[in-house]
Amino acid sequence: MTKLSAFSFTVNPEAVASIHDDGIVILHTGEGRMFTSNQTGAHIWRGIERQLPMEAIADEICGAYQIARTTAREDVTRFLRELERHTLIERRIES
């Protein structure tokens, strides 16, 4: 399995997100499916929108929520894999 740390991600053009105080709602317009997440998911999504690499997003989560870097990395990796599985994001190889 390829390490996600070698990639940054872009939002699928068919994914539309709405960020609220409680988190995020993402609509996959091509499939007509809706996904929700908490504030941490919204924070990760904003990092994806800024095309940050996975490690940079994990660093932000670590600082914002005062959690161990390894925990932040695991949580971000798991969330990115789920977004990718539902084709809400696409990988970009870091150069």
BELNORKA-V376472 format. One record per helix or strand of 3 or more residues. SS is the DSSP state (H for helix, E for strand). FROM is the first residue (numbers start at 1). TO is the last residue. Records with the same first field share a line. If there is no record, write none. Layout:
# BELNORKA-V376472
SS=FROM-TO + FROM-TO
This chain:
# BELNORKA-V376472
H=4-6 + 39-49 + 54-65 + 69-85
E=7-11 + 15-20 + 23-28 + 33-37 + 89-93
